[in-house]
């Protein structure tokens, strides 16, 4: 009889690493994800099972990262960043070419996509850097941080992988912004970027320019480049208020929605659950983002504040960009919907990010994390 209380005590002790609010929101998202994927992957043998496996791996990594104290994250931040940049250079020199892009590195035992690592490594390193500069930050600190961000972003964009490059840029840019970058500088950079748009346009790849043109006028190529946007917007609109019902989406089950298990799974969800379902899904993402920002504001160190804030805003970027491109208000850039889209690498990154949030919350009063 004494063994049962001991086992229960161990379970309770292990469960304390999980933030209750964050865990509840995540479980609801996973539930919606499983329901939607079961419908979207009805004629993809093994896809639903693969999605369950990816979710399980993400949760396992979440648990592992929740156990890692922020002090240890700070110690590995710079080596992880340098290792990631070295892998990106390896991709540029020796990477495998697939569908016209050089994004994968063959290590003999398997292929890896190093750009995914930088989604975590870049904000980690920049948060560590600004923690060290806590005593007094000058314009040179922000300039050096910008250069450190531009190196991996440039290497990823060169592959080309515009979607991942934008996500890494956002993750690092959020750290720099939260570290106290002056609003006037931000406004100046935005104006400079807008003025430079005509100069950047010729440098884009043909498919990237086509995506922008298709966004402006999808009907110009309805059976080609505009097919994705046209069919996804039809699915989103045809769901109405209550949706067509589970497994009843005609756009989905007549195979009009392309990439319906990955980038366009929001179209499947919208068609079957309508505006009411979208309101629930968006509310869950807002709660997730709100809880993340609360963790960031309560972190005990500059490192924890910057890292938690960047991870949370990166989740917002994922959700906003994906819903925007599926709804036809943003170009199609291949950004998954957090915990909903099929995909192992993105799921791993998201799981690690949520785990770091939980670790930062657990150690918000922990000493010995300053200035390392």
Rosetta blueprint (number, residue, H / E / L):
1 X L
2 X H
3 X H
4 X H
5 X H
6 X H
7 X H
8 X H
9 X H
10 X H
11 X H
12 X H
13 X H
14 X H
15 X H
16 X L
17 X L
18 X L
19 X L
20 X H
21 X H
22 X H
23 X H
24 X H
25 X H
26 X H
27 X H
28 X H
29 X H
30 X H
31 X H
32 X H
33 X H
34 X H
35 X H
36 X H
37 X H
38 X H
39 X H
40 X H
41 X L
42 X L
43 X L
44 X L
45 X L
46 X L
47 X H
48 X H
49 X H
50 X H
51 X H
52 X H
53 X H
54 X H
55 X H
56 X H
57 X H
58 X H
59 X H
60 X H
61 X H
62 X H
63 X H
64 X H
65 X H
66 X H
67 X H
68 X L
69 X L
70 X H
71 X H
72 X H
73 X H
74 X H
75 X H
76 X H
77 X H
78 X H
79 X H
80 X H
81 X H
82 X H
83 X H
84 X H
85 X H
86 X H
87 X H
88 X H
89 X H
90 X H
91 X H
92 X H
93 X H
94 X H
95 X L
96 X E
97 X E
98 X E
99 X L
100 X L
101 X E
102 X E
103 X E
104 X E
105 X E
106 X E
107 X L
108 X L
109 X L
110 X L
111 X E
112 X E
113 X L
114 X H
115 X H
116 X H
117 X H
118 X H
119 X H
120 X H
121 X H
122 X H
123 X H
124 X H
125 X H
126 X H
127 X H
128 X H
129 X H
130 X H
131 X H
132 X H
133 X L
134 X L
135 X L
136 X L
137 X L
138 X L
139 X H
140 X H
141 X H
142 X H
143 X H
144 X H
145 X H
146 X H
147 X H
148 X H
149 X H
150 X H
151 X H
152 X H
153 X H
154 X H
155 X H
156 X H
157 X H
158 X L
159 X L
160 X L
161 X L
162 X H
163 X H
164 X H
165 X H
166 X H
167 X H
168 X H
169 X H
170 X H
171 X H
172 X H
173 X H
174 X H
175 X H
176 X H
177 X H
178 X H
179 X L
180 X L
181 X L
182 X L
183 X H
184 X H
185 X H
186 X H
187 X H
188 X H
189 X H
190 X H
191 X H
192 X H
193 X H
194 X H
195 X H
196 X H
197 X H
198 X H
199 X H
200 X H
201 X H
202 X L
203 X L
204 X L
205 X L
206 X H
207 X H
208 X H
209 X H
210 X H
211 X H
212 X H
213 X H
214 X H
215 X H
216 X H
217 X L
218 X H
219 X H
220 X H
221 X H
222 X L
223 X L
224 X L
225 X L
226 X L
227 X H
228 X H
229 X H
230 X H
231 X H
232 X H
233 X H
234 X H
235 X H
236 X H
237 X H
238 X H
239 X L
240 X L
241 X L
242 X L
243 X L
244 X L
245 X L
246 X L
247 X L
248 X L
249 X L
250 X H
251 X H
252 X H
253 X H
254 X L
255 X L
256 X L
257 X L
258 X L
259 X L
260 X L
261 X L
262 X L
263 X L
264 X L
265 X H
266 X H
267 X H
268 X H
269 X H
270 X H
271 X H
272 X H
273 X H
274 X H
275 X H
276 X H
277 X H
278 X H
279 X H
280 X H
281 X H
282 X H
283 X H
284 X H
285 X H
286 X H
287 X H
288 X H
289 X H
290 X H
291 X H
292 X H
293 X H
294 X H
295 X H
296 X H
297 X H
298 X H
299 X L
300 X L
301 X L
302 X H
303 X H
304 X H
305 X H
306 X H
307 X H
308 X H
309 X H
310 X H
311 X H
312 X H
313 X H
314 X H
315 X H
316 X H
317 X H
318 X H
319 X H
320 X H
321 X H
322 X H
323 X H
324 X H
325 X H
326 X H
327 X L
328 X L
329 X L
330 X L
331 X L
332 X L
333 X L
334 X L
335 X L
336 X L
337 X L
338 X L
339 X L
340 X L
341 X L
342 X L
343 X L
344 X H
345 X H
346 X H
347 X H
348 X H
349 X H
350 X H
351 X H
352 X H
353 X H
354 X H
355 X H
356 X H
357 X H
358 X H
359 X H
360 X H
361 X H
362 X H
363 X L
364 X L
365 X L
366 X L
367 X L
368 X L
369 X L
370 X L
371 X L
372 X L
